[in-house]
Amino acid sequence: MRTPIGAFIFVAVMLLLDTYVFQAVKAVCQNSSPKTKAIVYAIYWSISAIAVIGFLIFVLTDHTFMPRKVRTYLFATILGLFFAKLIAFVFILFDDLRRLIQWIASKVFYLNTEGEAVVGEGITRSVFLSWLGLAAGGGLFGSLLYGFSNKYKYQVKKIKLSFDNLPAGFKGLKILHISDIHSGSFTNKKAVEHGVQEILDQQADIILFTGDLVNDRATEMEEYMDVFNRLKAPLGVYSVFGNHDYGDYVSWPINGVSREQNLENLKKVHADLGWRLLMNEHVPIERNGDTIALLGIENWSAKARFPKHGRMDLAYPGAEKYPFKILMSHDPSHWDAQVKPNYPDIDLTLSGHTHGMQFGIEIPGFKWSPVQYVYKQWAGLYEDVKQKLYVNRGFGFIGYPGRVGILAEITVIELV
């Protein structure tokens, strides 16, 4: 059992947030009967207590204390409640600041501010904002619960990319791009098998996987080896490492296995799957008498909290002789930070990593996710002069066991 001080600080924040949001609950119930108020208040504080107790169970017990699926959904639900109340908090805080400013103005300018402005059918502005805050928070929580059902809903995105320098032998090449499998998060093998079958149904010429096969441990793939070893393509299956593949987010050793041994075990997993893992290197790809270069590097991120194991200085030399180059690099921040300024002849870069945050809005002509405030390139196609970057939204999921608006992605890129 462990007792991290951060957990208790978070619990204190939860309780303070619960107390503050409760003011909005009281405001919307002010005209209700005493019995109704008692029921609503009891439900509110019961849910809050369950959330706090659930969080403490999650952080103070070992991962073997309860089934992985239960732990995952428990944690996701607690966080969902927290963010929902945080949204409500913003509306309530806005109303409190409004009233504070109004009160200060009344004292400074001797204004008469008695009474509350009325909105709509006799509802005061404060009650209106309380309703609005609770509705917004409830809407967020409801959407997160709904998102649980979307995590295995795979969407196939097909795009055609044109390059002036593409050798004739590669015109019409069909690339299947997937990323961020995160096998340690899966709990439904049949659903994953369906996703793999969708990949095979595309009949691609080559399959490229851009990292994060596992969450932390190579053993997470044991149950899914017979699923992903079905991935085959005429020109082969190639892969690279992502930030999670290094096991940096857990404490080692685990069951006598060190971090270094885990990494070696994961390399063997790629080999046993029949995938060619590229470790800061390039390989020639031949088709119809022409040859291009496929480069693959280990994780390289421009964000300080993620590792820089990638070595373009090792992967690139020798590739300059090929007329067309594709780079597999897990983190899209690599494109702006190093690829564009230092390697302008890399024609197409394929990345993943962001998952589109598994939450956002995507409709024709409009795309938004909170992750865009951290990553400039976070989902889909980006172009700069002759260079192109495609960021896959991820095949799997991690943390939150669901997707809202940003679905799991299987990308089919045809070169024309």
N, C-alpha and C positions, 0 to 999 in steps of 0.2 A: 504494500500500500504506500502511496506517495501523497504528500500534502503540499503541493506547489502554492506559494503565496499568491501567485497570479490568479489561481482559481478562486480564492476567497475574495480577492479584489473584484473579480468579475461578478461574483455573487452579490457583493455590496452594490455594485452598479446596477445589477438586475433589480434589486429590492428598491433602490432609489427611483429607478425608472418606473417600476410598478406603482410606487406611491404617487409619483407625479401624474402618471396616466390615469390613475384612479380618480383624480380630480375631474377629468373629463367624463368618466363614467358617472360620477355623482351629478354632474351638470346635466347630462342627457336624461337622468332619471329623476330630476327634481320634482316633476309633476306626477310621478308614478305613486301608486299606493305603497304603504309601508311593507306589505307582503312582497310586492314585486321588487322593491328595492332590496329587501333581504335576500331574495333568491338571486338577483343579479350580482350583488356584492359577494355572496357566498361562492358563486360560480367563478367570478373573477379571481378571488383570492385563492380558491382551490387550484385553479389552473396555474397561477403564479407559484404556489407552493410546490406543485408537482414538477414544474419546470426547474425550480431551484434544486429540489431533491434529485431529480433526474440528472442534472448537470453535475452535481457532487458525486453521484454514483459513477458517472462516466469518467470523471477525472481522477477519482480516488481508488478505482479498481483496475485490475489487470484486464487485458483484452480477452482473457479466457473466462471472465466472470459471467458474461452473457454472450449469446450468439452474435456473430459479426453483423448479421443483418439487423438485429434488434439495436445494437449499439449505433449503427449507421443512421437508422431512422430516428432514434432517440435524439442524437446529437443534432441532426438536421432540423427536427421539429423545434427543439429548444432554441436554436439559432434563428429559425424562422419567426418564432414568437418574439425574440429579442429585437429583431430588425423591424417587425411590424409595430412594436411599441415605440421604437425609435422614430418611425415615421409619424405616429400619432403625437409623440413628444414635440416634434417640430411645429405642428399646428398649434398645440397648446402653448408652447413657448412664445410663438408669434402673438397669440392673444394676450398672454401675460405682459409681454413687452408693450403691446398696444395700450393696454390699460395703465401700465406704469407711466408711459409717456403722457397719456391723457391726464393722469393724476398730477404729474409734475407741472404740466401746462396749467392746470387749474390753480395750483399754488402760486406759480410765478405770475400768471396773468389774471388771477382772480376770476377765472371762468367758472361758470356753473355747469358742472358735468354730471349732475345727478341723473340717475336713470341710465338705461342701456339702449343703444340704438337697436331698432327692431328690423329683422330681415324676414321677408316672406310673410307667412301666416303667423304673425305674433311670436316669432322665435328671436330671442336676443342674439346679437352678434357672437357673444361668447359661446352660447349653446350651439349656434350654427357651426362655429369653428371646431367645437368639441365633436359634434357629429361628423364633420368633414374629416377630422384627424382620425377618429375611430374607423370611419369607412375606408380611408386610405390604408391604414394599417391592416384592417381586416381584409381588404382586397389583396394586399401584398401576401399576407399569410395564406389566403385561399389559393392564390396563384402558385405559391410554393408547394402547397399540398397537391394541387393538380399536376404540378411538374413531376411528381414522383412517377406518374404513369407514362411519362415521355422519354425516360432515360434510354430505352431500347428502340425508340422510334427513329430508324435510320432514314436519312434523306440522301438521295443521289443527286449531286450537283454536277452538271455537264457543261463544260466550257471549251471553246475553241480559241487557241492562241496562235497568232500569226507572227512569224519571225522572218525577216528578209534573208538572214544568213543560214537558215535551216537547210542542211543538205537534202537533196532530192530523195535520197533513200529513206529519210525519216518523215517525209510528208505523210500525214495520216496516222502517225504513231499515237497510240492510245495509252496514256499513263494513268494508272490507278493510284491515287494518292490517299493514304490514310495516316492518322497520327493519334497519339495519346490514347492507347488502348486501356491502360490502367486496369489490368486484369485483377488486381487485388480488390477492386470495388465491385466486381461482378457477383451477382447472387442468382442469376437465371441463365443457366447454360443453354437452354433451348433458344432463348431470345438472342443470345450471342451467336449461336449457330445460324440463326436466320440472317443476322447481319453479315456473316462471312459468306453465306450463300448469295446475298445481294452483291457482294464484291465479285464473286466468281461469275455471276450472271452478266457482268459488264464485258467479259471476254477481252480484258485489256492485254496489251503487248508486254507490259512491264508493271510491276507493283512496287511502289516506293513508300516506306514507312518512316516517318520522321520523329520517332522517339517517344519515350515514356511507355514502355511495354508493361511495366509494373508500377506499383505505388512506392515500394521500398525493397521487397525481397524477391529473389529469383524463384523461390518456392511458390509464389503466388500464381505462377504459370502452370503448375503441375496438373491442375484439373482441366486446363484449356489447351494443352499441347495437341490433343487429337482434334481440336477445332481449328486452330490456326495453322497447323501443318498441312491443311488442305489448300492453303493459298499457293497457287502455282501460276506462272505466266511464261510465255515462250522465251522472253528475254531475261527472265529471272525475277526474284524478289530481293530487294535491297533495303537495308535498314541502318539507322543511326541511333545513338543514345540521346535521351532527354535528361533534364535535371533530376527527375525522380529515379532514374535508373541507377544512380550512384549510391542510393540508400542514405542520403544525408539527413533525412528527417526522422530517423529512429536511432535509438541507442544500441550500439554493438558491444560485445558479441550477442548474437541471438541463437540460442540452441547450439552454442559452441562454434558458430560461424562468424568470422570477422567480416568487416565491411569489404576488405580487399578480396576475400574469398567469395563473398556474395557477388561481387562484380565479375569475377572469373566465371562463376556459375551461370550468371546471366549471359555472358558471351557464349557459353555452351548451349544455352537455351536457344539463342538465335541460330546457332549452327544446327542444332537438332531439328529446328523447324524447317531447315533448308533455306534460310535467309542468309544473304551475304552482308554481314555487318561491316560497315565502312568506318574505320577508326582513323580519321585525319588522313585520308588517302583518296585517290581517284582510280577509276577503272574505265577502260574503253568499252563502249557499247556499239556493236556492229549490226547493221541492218541494210539489206539490199545493196551491199557493196560500199556503203558509207560508214563512217565512224564518228561518234561524238564522245564527249567525256562526261562521266557521272562522278561528281565529287561528294563525299560525305564526311562531315566533321562531328566530333563530339560536341557536347553542349557548350555554346558560347553565348553569353548574354551581356547586353549593355547595362543591365540592372544589377546593382551591387550585391543584392542578396542571392543571386544565382551564380553558379560556377562558370568559370572560363577554362574549360578543358580543351576546347576546340583549337586546332592549329592549322589555319589556312596556309601558313608558311611550309607546312609539311604536305598538305593535301593538293595544293595548286601546282608546284613545280612539275613540269612535264605535260600539264594539261593545256598549256598555252598553244600547243601545236594543233589542237583540235578546233574545227571551225565553229563548234557549238558546245555550250557547257551548261549542265544542270547541277545545281548545288542543293544538297539536303542538309539543312541546318535547323535544329529544333526550335530555337527562339527567334521570332521575327525581328526583335530589336537588333539582331546581328546585321540585318540588311542595310539599315541606315548607318550604323556605326562603323562597319568595316567593309562589307561587300561592295556597296556603291562607290565609296571613295577610293578604295584600294584595288578592286577587281572589277573594273568596268566591263570586262568581256564575259562576265558570268551572265548568261542570258536569262536563265530562269532559276529562281530560288524557291524551294518548297519548305514550309515551316508549319508549326502547330502551336503547342504550348498554352495558348490563351483560353481555349475551349469556348471562346466568346463569352467567358464567365458563366456559361450554361444559363444565362439569364439576359434577356434583352428583347428588343423589338426588331423584326425584319419584315418589312412590307415593300412592295415595289417602289423604288425611289427614296426609301428611308431606312436607315439602319442605325440602331443605337444599343449600347450596352455600357454599364459602368466601367468595364475594362478599358474602354477607349480613352479614359482619363489617365491610364497608365501606359498603354501601348498604342502608338500611333497607327500601326498596322495590326489589326486584331482578328479580322475574318474576311476571307474572300480575296479578290484580286487587287493588286496595286501595281502601278506602272510609273517609271521615271525614265524618260527618253526611250532607250531601247531595252532597258532592263525591266524584268517583271518579277513580282513576288506573289506567291499564293499561300495564304494562311488557312489551313484546314481547321474546322471547328471541333475536331476531335471525335474519335469513334466511341470512347468510353466516357467516364465521369469520375470525379474525385471530390471528397468533402460532401457536398450536397448531392444526394442520390436522385437527381432529377434534372430536368431541363425545362425552362420556360422561355419560349420564343426562339431560342437558339438550339436547334436540334442536332443530334449526332450526324456526322457527315461522312459520306463516301464521295470522293471527288474523282471525276473522270475528265482528264485534260487531253484534248486532241490537238496535236501540233499540225498547223496548216501553213 
